[in-house]
Every structure is written in C-alpha cells, then in structure tokens.
Amino acid sequence: MRDSRIGANAVTPPPATLADLRAALLRYRADCEAANRGAMFNEGLPEPVKRPKHPQNPERGLAIRQALGGAIGDAWWALCCTGMLPDEFFSGKWAVEDGRVHVKGTKREARDRCVPLLRELQPSTMTKQQFERAVRESGLGVRPKDGRDSLV
C-alpha cells in the first residue's frame, strides 16, 4: 500500500484519464532508470554488480580441491557440491536429512533450501577465516565464494 502511494505521488502530473496512465508511467520509469532506481519495477533493469561471479566447471573445481589439499580442499569441494556460502558451511547452518542437505539459510526465505547430497559431508575443524585466508593465499585466482557459485 505504501509503495503504491509513493508511486502515485511520483507520477507527475497525475494522469487525467486511465488512457494517460501508460504514458505517465513510461515517463516515470525513464526517470527511475536515469536515477539508477530500476528495481522499483517488476521487470528488472540492469543494476551494477558488486562482485562478478567466477564459477568453475566441475573439472576445474576438482583441480582446485586437489591443489588446496587436505581440510581446505575438502571444505572447497563441500561448497562446490552443496552451493553453500562459506558462512553457512563453517557456522554449521546445515544438516543432512533424508539423504539431502538442508541448508538453514538466513536473510530471506529462499536461502532456506534442500539440495541433493552428492558426497558425504563432515563439519570442518577450521574456521571460516582460516579457510578464506588459505584460499586467498593459494594463488589459484579464486575467492572463497567461488566454490558456492560453482555448484556442480
């Protein structure tokens, strides 16, 4: 309701008839695009990307796992196989239930999800910070979140 009032107040001059509404909304949309506020419309307008994704194909993801080795490589592969964020994996926001991985995401409803169990998962003994530092220092050109983006 509040959004409709804001939208109605933003369309100036207000349309005199219903036939004038389309032209008024198209002008308003153009103004929003110019001001970089395109998310106000159902059709998404291009918005700047904070960090571009660098997903790895399964072969490259496996090669990264082997290059990292040990617990770090296992954690990387767990992110690749589940699509979990490093925070979700290392803080234990997941559980194996009925042959699936239930990721107990936060922030919004879609983050709470179930994914197929592709490999046996064990909680990591390292911290998220240790993992992130090791991946950064590995020189492999990947970031910790790239494992999630590489869901195999």
DSSP file (Angstrom, degrees, kcal/mol; ACC not computed):
  #  RESIDUE AA STRUCTURE BP1 BP2  ACC     N-H-->O    O-->H-N    N-H-->O    O-->H-N    TCO  KAPPA ALPHA  PHI   PSI    X-CA   Y-CA   Z-CA
    1    1 A M     >        0   0    0      0, 0.0     4,-1.7     0, 0.0     5,-0.2   0.000 360.0 360.0 360.0 -45.1    0.0    0.0    0.0
    2    2 A R  H  >  +     0   0    0      1,-0.2     4,-2.3     2,-0.2     5,-0.2   0.904 360.0  52.4 -61.8 -41.6    2.8    2.4    0.9
    3    3 A D  H  > S+     0   0    0      1,-0.2     4,-2.7     2,-0.2    -1,-0.2   0.876 106.5  52.8 -64.1 -36.9    4.6    1.7   -2.3
    4    4 A S  H  > S+     0   0    0      2,-0.2     4,-2.4     1,-0.2    -1,-0.2   0.871 109.5  49.1 -68.0 -33.9    1.5    2.4   -4.4
    5    5 A R  H  X S+     0   0    0     -4,-1.7     4,-2.3     2,-0.2    -2,-0.2   0.914 111.6  48.9 -68.3 -41.7    1.2    5.8   -2.6
    6    6 A I  H  X S+     0   0    0     -4,-2.3     4,-1.6     2,-0.2    -2,-0.2   0.936 113.9  46.5 -61.9 -45.3    4.8    6.6   -3.3
    7    7 A G  H  X S+     0   0    0     -4,-2.7     4,-1.3     1,-0.2    -2,-0.2   0.897 111.5  51.0 -63.1 -41.3    4.4    5.6   -6.9
    8    8 A A  H  < S+     0   0    0     -4,-2.4    -1,-0.2     1,-0.2    -2,-0.2   0.883 111.8  47.2 -64.9 -37.7    1.2    7.6   -7.3
    9    9 A N  H  < S+     0   0    0     -4,-2.3    -1,-0.2     1,-0.2    -2,-0.2   0.775 108.6  56.4 -73.1 -25.7    2.9   10.7   -5.8
   10   10 A A  H  < S+     0   0    0     -4,-1.6     2,-1.0    -5,-0.2    -1,-0.2   0.761  86.4  85.0 -79.6 -24.0    5.9   10.3   -8.1
   11   11 A V  S  < S-     0   0    0     -4,-1.3    14,-0.1    -3,-0.2    -1,-0.1  -0.678  77.9-148.5 -82.7 104.2    3.9   10.3  -11.3
   12   12 A T  S    S+     0   0    0     -2,-1.0    -3,-0.0    12,-0.2    -2,-0.0  -0.973  74.3  27.2-126.1 140.8    3.5   14.0  -12.1
   13   13 A P  S    S-     0   0    0      0, 0.0    -1,-0.2     0, 0.0     3,-0.1   0.683  99.4-122.0 -70.2 153.6    1.4   15.4  -13.4
   14   14 A P        -     0   0    0      0, 0.0    -2,-0.1     0, 0.0     2,-0.1  -0.358  34.8 -99.1 -62.5 140.7   -1.2   12.8  -12.4
   15   15 A P        -     0   0    0      0, 0.0     6,-0.1     0, 0.0     3,-0.0  -0.354  23.3-149.9 -63.6 137.5   -2.9   11.3  -15.4
   16   16 A A  S    S+     0   0    0     -3,-0.1     2,-0.3     1,-0.1     3,-0.0   0.827  79.9  18.1 -76.4 -32.3   -6.3   12.8  -16.1
   17   17 A T  S >> S-     0   0    0      1,-0.1     3,-0.8    -3,-0.0     4,-0.5  -0.863  83.1-106.9-133.5 167.9   -7.7    9.6  -17.5
   18   18 A L  H >> S+     0   0    0     -2,-0.3     3,-0.9     1,-0.2     4,-0.6   0.831 119.1  61.6 -63.2 -32.0   -6.8    5.9  -17.5
   19   19 A A  H 34 S+     0   0    0      1,-0.2     4,-0.5     2,-0.2     3,-0.3   0.799 101.8  52.2 -64.7 -28.2   -5.6    6.3  -21.1
   20   20 A D  H <> S+     0   0    0     -3,-0.8     4,-2.0     1,-0.2    -1,-0.2   0.616  89.7  82.2 -81.2 -13.2   -3.0    8.8  -19.9
   21   21 A L  H <X S+     0   0    0     -3,-0.9     4,-2.7    -4,-0.5     5,-0.2   0.901  85.7  53.8 -62.0 -44.3   -1.7    6.4  -17.2
   22   22 A R  H  X S+     0   0    0     -4,-0.6     4,-2.3    -3,-0.3    -1,-0.2   0.930 110.6  45.9 -58.7 -47.9    0.6    4.4  -19.6
   23   23 A A  H  > S+     0   0    0     -4,-0.5     4,-1.9     1,-0.2    -1,-0.2   0.895 113.1  50.7 -63.1 -40.0    2.4    7.5  -20.9
   24   24 A A  H  X S+     0   0    0     -4,-2.0     4,-2.2     1,-0.2    -1,-0.2   0.904 111.5  47.5 -65.5 -41.2    2.8    8.8  -17.4
   25   25 A L  H  X S+     0   0    0     -4,-2.7     4,-2.8     2,-0.2    -2,-0.2   0.872 109.3  53.4 -69.0 -36.5    4.3    5.5  -16.1
   26   26 A L  H  X S+     0   0    0     -4,-2.3     4,-2.1    -5,-0.2    -1,-0.2   0.895 110.2  47.8 -65.2 -38.2    6.7    5.3  -19.0
   27   27 A R  H  X S+     0   0    0     -4,-1.9     4,-2.1     2,-0.2    -2,-0.2   0.922 112.7  49.2 -64.6 -43.2    8.0    8.8  -18.2
   28   28 A Y  H  X S+     0   0    0     -4,-2.2     4,-2.3     1,-0.2    -2,-0.2   0.904 109.9  51.2 -62.7 -41.5    8.3    7.8  -14.6
   29   29 A R  H  X S+     0   0    0     -4,-2.8     4,-2.6     1,-0.2    -1,-0.2   0.909 108.4  51.4 -63.5 -41.5   10.2    4.6  -15.5
   30   30 A A  H  X S+     0   0    0     -4,-2.1     4,-2.2     1,-0.2    -1,-0.2   0.901 109.6  50.4 -61.9 -40.0   12.6    6.6  -17.7
   31   31 A D  H  X S+     0   0    0     -4,-2.1     4,-1.6     2,-0.2    -1,-0.2   0.903 110.6  49.6 -63.1 -40.9   13.2    8.9  -14.7
   32   32 A C  H  <>S+     0   0    0     -4,-2.3     5,-2.9     2,-0.2     4,-0.3   0.907 109.6  51.0 -65.3 -41.6   13.9    5.9  -12.5
   33   33 A E  H ><5S+     0   0    0     -4,-2.6     3,-1.4     1,-0.2    -1,-0.2   0.924 109.5  50.6 -60.2 -43.9   16.3    4.4  -15.0
   34   34 A A  H 3<5S+     0   0    0     -4,-2.2    -1,-0.2     1,-0.3    -2,-0.2   0.835 112.7  46.4 -63.6 -32.1   18.2    7.7  -15.2
   35   35 A A  T 3<5S-     0   0    0     -4,-1.6    -1,-0.3    -5,-0.1    -2,-0.2   0.359 115.3-116.3 -91.4   5.3   18.4    7.8  -11.4
   36   36 A N  T < 5S+     0   0    0     -3,-1.4    -3,-0.2    -4,-0.3     3,-0.2   0.860  80.2 122.9  62.9  38.0   19.5    4.2  -11.2
   37   37 A R    > < +     0   0    0     -5,-2.9     3,-1.2    -8,-0.1    -4,-0.2  -0.274  19.9 135.2-119.1  44.7   16.4    3.1   -9.3
   38   38 A G  G >   +     0   0    0      1,-0.3     3,-1.6    -6,-0.2    -1,-0.1   0.650  50.8  81.7 -71.0 -16.3   15.2    0.4  -11.7
   39   39 A A  G 3  S+     0   0    0      1,-0.3    -1,-0.3    -3,-0.2     5,-0.1   0.532  72.5  80.7 -68.8  -3.2   14.4   -2.2   -9.0
   40   40 A M  G <  S+     0   0    0     -3,-1.2     2,-0.3   -11,-0.1    -1,-0.3   0.577  85.4  70.7 -78.2  -7.7   11.1   -0.4   -8.4
   41   41 A F  S <  S-     0   0    0     -3,-1.6     4,-0.1     2,-0.2     0, 0.0  -0.756  85.9-122.2-111.1 155.9    9.5   -2.2  -11.4
   42   42 A N  S    S+     0   0    0     -2,-0.3     2,-0.5     2,-0.1    -1,-0.1   0.908 100.3  69.5 -61.7 -43.5    8.6   -5.8  -12.0
   43   43 A E  S    S-     0   0    0      1,-0.1    -2,-0.2    -3,-0.0     2,-0.2  -0.664  95.6-122.5 -77.3 123.2   10.9   -6.1  -15.0
   44   44 A G        -     0   0    0     -2,-0.5    -5,-0.1    -4,-0.1    -2,-0.1  -0.438  20.9-151.9 -70.0 135.7   14.4   -5.9  -13.7
   45   45 A L        -     0   0    0     -2,-0.2     2,-0.1    -4,-0.1    -1,-0.0  -0.752  38.7 -83.5 -98.6 152.9   16.6   -3.2  -15.1
   46   46 A P        -     0   0    0      0, 0.0    -8,-0.2     0, 0.0    -1,-0.1  -0.347  51.4-172.7 -59.4 129.1   20.3   -3.7  -15.2
   47   47 A E        -     0   0    0     -2,-0.1   -10,-0.0    -9,-0.1    -3,-0.0  -0.933  33.4 -90.6-122.3 149.0   21.9   -2.9  -11.9
   48   48 A P        -     0   0    0      0, 0.0     2,-0.5     0, 0.0    -1,-0.0  -0.277  38.1-127.8 -61.4 140.8   25.6   -2.7  -11.2
   49   49 A V        -     0   0    0      1,-0.2     0, 0.0    -3,-0.0     0, 0.0  -0.775   9.4-154.0 -90.5 128.0   27.2   -5.9  -10.0
   50   50 A K  S    S+     0   0    0     -2,-0.5    -1,-0.2     1,-0.3     0, 0.0   0.972  83.8   2.1 -65.9 -54.1   29.2   -5.6   -6.8
   51   51 A R  S    S-     0   0    0      0, 0.0    -1,-0.3     0, 0.0     2,-0.0  -0.979  81.0-126.4-135.3 121.5   31.5   -8.5   -7.5
   52   52 A P        -     0   0    0      0, 0.0     2,-0.2     0, 0.0     0, 0.0  -0.368  31.3-112.6 -66.0 146.9   31.2  -10.6  -10.6
   53   53 A K        -     0   0    0      1,-0.1    93,-0.1    96,-0.0    92,-0.0  -0.496  21.9-164.1 -78.8 149.3   30.9  -14.3  -10.2
   54   54 A H        -     0   0    0     -2,-0.2    89,-0.1    89,-0.1    96,-0.1  -0.546  15.5-176.2-129.6  65.6   33.7  -16.7  -11.2
   55   55 A P        -     0   0    0      0, 0.0     2,-0.4     0, 0.0    95,-0.1  -0.342  14.5-142.9 -66.2 147.2   32.1  -20.1  -11.3
   56   56 A Q        -     0   0    0     90,-0.5    -2,-0.0    91,-0.1    86,-0.0  -0.845  15.4-117.8-107.6 144.9   34.4  -23.0  -12.0
   57   57 A N     >  -     0   0    0     -2,-0.4     4,-2.9     1,-0.1     5,-0.2  -0.377  39.5 -98.7 -73.6 164.4   33.4  -26.0  -14.1
   58   58 A P  H  > S+     0   0    0      0, 0.0     4,-2.3     0, 0.0     5,-0.2   0.863 123.3  50.7 -55.7 -38.9   33.4  -29.4  -12.3
   59   59 A E  H  > S+     0   0    0      2,-0.2     4,-2.1     1,-0.2     5,-0.1   0.928 113.8  44.1 -66.0 -43.4   36.9  -30.3  -13.6
   60   60 A R  H  > S+     0   0    0      2,-0.2     4,-2.4     1,-0.2    -1,-0.2   0.895 112.1  53.5 -67.5 -40.0   38.4  -27.0  -12.6
   61   61 A G  H  X S+     0   0    0     -4,-2.9     4,-2.1     1,-0.2    -2,-0.2   0.904 110.5  47.0 -60.2 -41.4   36.7  -27.2   -9.2
   62   62 A L  H  X S+     0   0    0     -4,-2.3     4,-2.3    -5,-0.2    -1,-0.2   0.884 110.4  52.2 -68.0 -38.4   38.1  -30.6   -8.6
   63   63 A A  H  X S+     0   0    0     -4,-2.1     4,-2.4     2,-0.2    -2,-0.2   0.891 109.2  50.3 -63.8 -38.9   41.6  -29.5   -9.7
   64   64 A I  H  X S+     0   0    0     -4,-2.4     4,-2.6     2,-0.2     5,-0.2   0.909 108.5  53.0 -64.4 -41.3   41.3  -26.6   -7.2
   65   65 A R  H  X S+     0   0    0     -4,-2.1     4,-2.6     1,-0.2    -2,-0.2   0.934 111.6  45.3 -58.1 -46.1   40.3  -29.1   -4.5
   66   66 A Q  H  < S+     0   0    0     -4,-2.3    -1,-0.2     1,-0.2    -2,-0.2   0.885 112.6  50.7 -67.1 -38.0   43.4  -31.2   -5.2
   67   67 A A  H  < S+     0   0    0     -4,-2.4    -1,-0.2     1,-0.2    -2,-0.2   0.890 113.3  45.2 -67.3 -38.3   45.6  -28.1   -5.3
   68   68 A L  H  < S-     0   0    0     -4,-2.6     4,-0.2    -5,-0.2    -2,-0.2   0.911  98.0-176.0 -70.2 -42.1   44.3  -26.8   -2.0
   69   69 A G    >X  +     0   0    0     -4,-2.6     4,-2.4    -5,-0.2     3,-0.6   0.292  34.4  26.3  68.5 162.7   44.6  -30.3   -0.4
   70   70 A G  H 3> S-     0   0    0      1,-0.2     4,-2.2     2,-0.2     5,-0.2  -0.035 124.0 -16.5  53.6-144.1   43.6  -31.6    3.0
   71   71 A A  H 3> S+     0   0    0      1,-0.2     4,-2.2     2,-0.2    -1,-0.2   0.816 137.3  55.6 -65.9 -32.1   40.9  -30.0    5.0
   72   72 A I  H <> S+     0   0    0     -3,-0.6     4,-2.4    -4,-0.2    -1,-0.2   0.936 109.7  45.7 -67.2 -45.7   40.9  -26.8    2.9
   73   73 A G  H  X S+     0   0    0     -4,-2.4     4,-2.4     1,-0.2    -2,-0.2   0.884 112.0  52.2 -63.5 -39.0   40.3  -28.7   -0.3
   74   74 A D  H  X S+     0   0    0     -4,-2.2     4,-2.0     2,-0.2    -1,-0.2   0.899 110.1  48.2 -64.0 -40.5   37.6  -30.8    1.4
   75   75 A A  H  X S+     0   0    0     -4,-2.2     4,-2.0     2,-0.2    -2,-0.2   0.916 110.9  51.1 -66.2 -42.5   35.8  -27.6    2.5
   76   76 A W  H  X S+     0   0    0     -4,-2.4     4,-2.1     1,-0.2    -2,-0.2   0.935 111.4  47.8 -57.4 -47.2   36.1  -26.1   -1.0
   77   77 A W  H  X S+     0   0    0     -4,-2.4     4,-2.3     1,-0.2    -1,-0.2   0.850 106.8  56.7 -66.8 -34.0   34.6  -29.2   -2.5
   78   78 A A  H  X S+     0   0    0     -4,-2.0     4,-1.3     2,-0.2     6,-0.4   0.907 108.1  48.0 -62.0 -40.9   31.8  -29.2    0.0
   79   79 A L  H  X S+     0   0    0     -4,-2.0     4,-2.3     1,-0.2     5,-0.3   0.907 112.2  49.5 -65.0 -41.0   30.9  -25.7   -1.1
   80   80 A C  H  < S+     0   0    0     -4,-2.1    72,-2.0     1,-0.2    -2,-0.2   0.873 114.2  44.9 -64.6 -36.7   31.0  -26.8   -4.8
   81   81 A C  H  < S+     0   0    0     -4,-2.3    37,-0.3    70,-0.2    -1,-0.2   0.649 125.5  28.7 -84.9 -15.5   28.8  -29.8   -4.1
   82   82 A T  H  < S-     0   0    0     -4,-1.3    -2,-0.2    -3,-0.2    -3,-0.2   0.627  91.8-127.6-118.5 -19.6   26.2  -28.0   -2.0
   83   83 A G     <  +     0   0    0     -4,-2.3     2,-0.1    -5,-0.3    -4,-0.1   0.676  55.5 153.8  75.0  16.3   26.1  -24.4   -3.1
   84   84 A M        -     0   0    0     -6,-0.4    -1,-0.2    -5,-0.3    -2,-0.1  -0.471  46.5-119.8 -76.2 149.7   26.6  -23.3    0.5
   85   85 A L     >  -     0   0    0     -2,-0.1     4,-2.2     1,-0.1     5,-0.2  -0.545  30.5-110.2 -76.2 153.9   28.1  -20.0    1.3
   86   86 A P  H  > S+     0   0    0      0, 0.0     4,-2.8     0, 0.0     5,-0.3   0.897 120.4  53.8 -53.4 -40.4   31.3  -20.2    3.4
   87   87 A D  H  > S+     0   0    0      1,-0.2     4,-1.8     2,-0.2     6,-0.3   0.911 108.3  49.1 -61.1 -42.4   29.4  -18.7    6.4
   88   88 A E  H  4>S+     0   0    0     -3,-0.2     5,-2.2     2,-0.2    -1,-0.2   0.906 115.7  43.5 -64.3 -41.4   26.7  -21.4    6.1
   89   89 A F  H ><5S+     0   0    0     -4,-2.2     3,-1.0     1,-0.2    35,-0.3   0.948 117.6  41.5 -70.4 -49.1   29.2  -24.2    6.0
   90   90 A F  H 3<5S+     0   0    0     -4,-2.8    -1,-0.2     1,-0.2    -2,-0.2   0.731 113.5  51.8 -78.0 -21.1   31.6  -23.2    8.7
   91   91 A S  T 3<5S-     0   0    0     -4,-1.8    -1,-0.2    -5,-0.3    -2,-0.2   0.364 112.9-114.6 -95.3   7.4   28.9  -22.0   11.2
   92   92 A G  T < 5 +     0   0    0     -3,-1.0     2,-0.8    -4,-0.2    -3,-0.2   0.802  62.0 151.2  72.0  29.9   27.0  -25.3   10.9
   93   93 A K      < +     0   0    0     -5,-2.2    11,-2.8    -6,-0.3     2,-0.3  -0.190  55.2  70.4 -86.4  44.8   23.9  -23.9    9.3
   94   94 A W  E     -A  103   0A   0     -2,-0.8     2,-0.3     9,-0.3     9,-0.2  -0.983  54.6-173.4-153.9 159.8   23.2  -27.2    7.6
   95   95 A A  E     -A  102   0A   0      7,-1.7     7,-3.5    -2,-0.3     2,-0.6  -0.981  29.7-117.8-154.6 147.4   22.2  -30.7    8.4
   96   96 A V  E     +A  101   0A   0     -2,-0.3     2,-0.4     5,-0.2     5,-0.2  -0.807  40.9 172.4 -88.5 120.6   21.9  -34.0    6.4
   97   97 A E  E >   -A  100   0A   0      3,-2.9     3,-1.4    -2,-0.6    -2,-0.1  -0.988  61.7 -17.8-135.3 123.0   18.3  -35.0    6.4
   98   98 A D  T 3  S-     0   0    0     -2,-0.4    -1,-0.1     1,-0.3     3,-0.1   0.863 127.2 -50.0  53.1  42.8   16.7  -37.9    4.4
   99   99 A G  T 3  S+     0   0    0      1,-0.3    18,-1.2    17,-0.1     2,-0.3   0.644 122.9  94.9  74.0  14.6   19.7  -38.1    2.0
  100  100 A R  E <  S-AB  97 116A   0     -3,-1.4    -3,-2.9    16,-0.2     2,-0.6  -0.895  76.5-115.8-130.9 162.1   19.6  -34.4    1.3
  101  101 A V  E     -AB  96 115A   0     14,-3.1    14,-2.4    -2,-0.3     2,-0.8  -0.895  22.7-155.8-101.2 118.3   21.5  -31.4    2.7
  102  102 A H  E     -AB  95 114A   0     -7,-3.5    -7,-1.7    -2,-0.6     2,-0.7  -0.848   7.8-159.5 -94.6 111.6   19.2  -28.9    4.4
  103  103 A V  E     -AB  94 113A   0     10,-3.2    10,-2.0    -2,-0.8     2,-1.7  -0.830   7.0-150.7 -93.9 118.0   20.9  -25.5    4.3
  104  104 A K  E     - B   0 112A   0    -11,-2.8     8,-0.2    -2,-0.7   -10,-0.1  -0.543  28.0-178.0 -91.0  72.8   19.4  -23.3    7.1
  105  105 A G        -     0   0    0     -2,-1.7     2,-0.2     6,-0.8     7,-0.1  -0.197  10.4-154.7 -71.3 162.4   19.9  -20.0    5.3
  106  106 A T        +     0   0    0      5,-0.1     2,-1.7     4,-0.0     5,-0.1  -0.573  62.1  55.3-123.1-172.9   19.0  -16.7    6.8
  107  107 A K  S    S+     0   0    0     -2,-0.2     2,-0.3     3,-0.1    -1,-0.0  -0.386 113.2  14.2  81.0 -55.0   18.2  -13.2    5.4
  108  108 A R  S >  S-     0   0    0     -2,-1.7     3,-1.7     1,-0.1     4,-0.4  -0.972  81.3-103.5-148.6 163.5   15.3  -14.4    3.2
  109  109 A E  G >  S+     0   0    0     -2,-0.3     3,-1.5     1,-0.3    -4,-0.1   0.823 113.1  61.6 -57.2 -38.0   13.0  -17.4    2.7
  110  110 A A  G 3  S+     0   0    0      1,-0.3    -1,-0.3     3,-0.0    -5,-0.1   0.688  91.4  68.0 -67.2 -16.9   14.8  -18.7   -0.4
  111  111 A R  G <  S+     0   0    0     -3,-1.7     2,-0.8    -5,-0.1    -6,-0.8   0.724  82.7  80.4 -75.0 -19.8   18.1  -19.1    1.5
  112  112 A D  E <  S+B  104   0A   0     -3,-1.5     2,-0.3    -4,-0.4    -8,-0.2  -0.793  72.8 144.8 -86.2 109.4   16.5  -22.0    3.5
  113  113 A R  E     -B  103   0A   0    -10,-2.0   -10,-3.2    -2,-0.8     2,-0.4  -0.938  48.4-131.0-147.8 161.7   16.8  -24.8    1.0
  114  114 A C  E     -B  102   0A   0     -2,-0.3   -12,-0.2   -12,-0.2    -2,-0.0  -0.967  25.9-177.5-116.2 135.1   17.4  -28.5    0.5
  115  115 A V  E     -B  101   0A   0    -14,-2.4   -14,-3.1    -2,-0.4   -33,-0.0  -0.919  36.3 -88.0-128.2 155.5   19.9  -29.7   -2.1
  116  116 A P  E     -B  100   0A   0      0, 0.0     2,-1.0     0, 0.0   -16,-0.2  -0.300  39.1-118.5 -61.7 146.2   20.9  -33.3   -3.1
  117  117 A L        +     0   0    0    -18,-1.2     3,-0.1     1,-0.2   -35,-0.1  -0.775  39.0 170.7 -86.8 102.9   23.6  -34.9   -1.1
  118  118 A L        +     0   0    0     -2,-1.0     2,-0.3   -37,-0.3    -1,-0.2   0.718  66.3   6.2 -88.0 -23.4   26.4  -35.5   -3.7
  119  119 A R  S    S-     0   0    0     -3,-0.1    -1,-0.2   -41,-0.1     2,-0.2  -0.976  92.2 -80.9-152.8 160.7   29.1  -36.6   -1.3
  120  120 A E        -     0   0    0     -2,-0.3     2,-0.4    -3,-0.1    -2,-0.0  -0.458  47.8-149.4 -66.5 134.3   29.4  -37.3    2.4
  121  121 A L        -     0   0    0     -2,-0.2   -25,-0.1   -43,-0.0    -1,-0.0  -0.888  16.1-177.2-111.4 137.8   29.7  -34.1    4.4
  122  122 A Q        -     0   0    0     -2,-0.4   -44,-0.1     0, 0.0    -2,-0.0  -0.982  36.4-103.1-126.5 142.1   31.6  -33.6    7.7
  123  123 A P        -     0   0    0      0, 0.0     2,-0.2     0, 0.0   -33,-0.1  -0.348  44.3-113.1 -59.4 144.9   31.8  -30.4    9.7
  124  124 A S        -     0   0    0    -35,-0.3   -52,-0.0     1,-0.1   -53,-0.0  -0.517  10.2-148.2 -82.2 148.3   35.1  -28.6    9.2
  125  125 A T  S    S+     0   0    0     -2,-0.2     2,-0.2     2,-0.1    -1,-0.1   0.574  78.2  76.0 -89.3 -11.1   37.6  -28.3   12.0
  126  126 A M  S    S-     0   0    0    -55,-0.1     2,-0.2     1,-0.1    -2,-0.1  -0.487  83.3-111.3 -95.5 169.6   38.8  -25.0   10.7
  127  127 A T     >  -     0   0    0     -2,-0.2     4,-2.2     1,-0.1     5,-0.2  -0.534  26.3-110.9 -94.0 165.1   37.2  -21.6   10.9
  128  128 A K  H  > S+     0   0    0      1,-0.2     4,-2.9     2,-0.2     5,-0.2   0.902 119.4  53.2 -59.5 -42.0   35.7  -19.6    8.1
  129  129 A Q  H  > S+     0   0    0      1,-0.2     4,-2.4     2,-0.2    -1,-0.2   0.891 107.8  49.8 -64.3 -40.0   38.6  -17.0    8.4
  130  130 A Q  H  > S+     0   0    0      2,-0.2     4,-2.3     1,-0.2    -1,-0.2   0.916 113.1  47.5 -63.8 -42.4   41.2  -19.7    8.2
  131  131 A F  H  X S+     0   0    0     -4,-2.2     4,-2.5     2,-0.2     5,-0.2   0.946 112.5  48.2 -62.6 -49.3   39.6  -21.2    5.1
  132  132 A E  H  X S+     0   0    0     -4,-2.9     4,-2.4     1,-0.2    -2,-0.2   0.902 112.5  48.9 -60.9 -42.0   39.2  -17.7    3.4
  133  133 A R  H  X S+     0   0    0     -4,-2.4     4,-2.6    -5,-0.2    -1,-0.2   0.924 111.4  49.5 -63.6 -44.1   42.9  -16.8    4.2
  134  134 A A  H  X S+     0   0    0     -4,-2.3     4,-0.7     2,-0.2    -2,-0.2   0.897 112.0  47.6 -64.0 -40.6   44.1  -20.2    2.8
  135  135 A V  H ><>S+     0   0    0     -4,-2.5     3,-0.6     2,-0.2     5,-0.5   0.925 113.6  47.9 -66.8 -43.3   42.1  -19.8   -0.4
  136  136 A R  H ><5S+     0   0    0     -4,-2.4     3,-0.8     1,-0.2     5,-0.2   0.916 114.9  45.4 -61.7 -42.9   43.3  -16.2   -0.9
  137  137 A E  H 3<5S+     0   0    0     -4,-2.6    -1,-0.2     1,-0.2    -2,-0.2   0.546  91.9  83.6 -80.6  -6.5   46.9  -17.1   -0.3
  138  138 A S  T <<5S-     0   0    0     -4,-0.7    -1,-0.2    -3,-0.6    -2,-0.2   0.754  88.4-137.2 -69.6 -23.7   46.8  -20.2   -2.5
  139  139 A G  T < 5 +     0   0    0     -3,-0.8    -3,-0.1    -4,-0.4    -2,-0.1   0.669  67.1 124.4  75.4  16.1   47.4  -18.1   -5.7
  140  140 A L  S   <S-     0   0    0     -5,-0.5     3,-0.1     2,-0.2    -4,-0.1   0.529  77.6-119.5 -87.1  -5.5   44.8  -20.1   -7.6
  141  141 A G  S    S+     0   0    0      1,-0.3     2,-0.3    -6,-0.2    -5,-0.1   0.745  73.4 115.8  77.2  22.9   42.9  -17.0   -8.6
  142  142 A V        -     0   0    0     -7,-0.3    -1,-0.3    -6,-0.0    -2,-0.2  -0.875  54.8-139.0-121.8 157.6   39.6  -18.0   -6.8
  143  143 A R    >   -     0   0    0     -2,-0.3     3,-1.3   -89,-0.1     4,-0.5  -0.738  31.8-107.2-107.1 161.3   37.7  -16.5   -3.9
  144  144 A P  T >  S+     0   0    0      0, 0.0     3,-1.2     0, 0.0     4,-0.5   0.874 119.1  54.6 -55.9 -39.0   36.0  -18.5   -1.2
  145  145 A K  T 3> S+     0   0    0      1,-0.2     4,-1.9     2,-0.2     3,-0.4   0.688  88.2  79.1 -71.7 -16.7   32.5  -17.8   -2.6
  146  146 A D  H <> S+     0   0    0     -3,-1.3     4,-0.9     1,-0.2   -90,-0.5   0.799  85.3  62.4 -61.3 -27.4   33.5  -19.1   -6.0
  147  147 A G  H X4 S+     0   0    0     -3,-1.2     3,-0.6    -4,-0.5    -1,-0.2   0.932 105.0  45.3 -62.0 -44.7   33.0  -22.6   -4.6
  148  148 A R  H >4 S+     0   0    0     -4,-0.5     3,-1.3    -3,-0.4    -2,-0.2   0.909 111.3  52.1 -63.4 -43.1   29.3  -21.9   -4.0
  149  149 A D  H 3< S+     0   0    0     -4,-1.9    -1,-0.2     1,-0.3    -2,-0.2   0.664 102.9  62.3 -68.5 -15.3   29.0  -20.3   -7.4
  150  150 A S  T << S+     0   0    0     -4,-0.9    -1,-0.3    -3,-0.6    -2,-0.2   0.155  71.1 167.6 -96.5  17.9   30.5  -23.5   -8.9
  151  151 A L    <         0   0    0     -3,-1.3   -70,-0.2     1,-0.2   -71,-0.1  -0.043 360.0 360.0 -39.5 116.3   27.7  -25.8   -7.7
  152  152 A V              0   0    0    -72,-2.0    -1,-0.2   -95,-0.1   -71,-0.1   0.469 360.0 360.0 -78.9 360.0   28.4  -29.0   -9.7
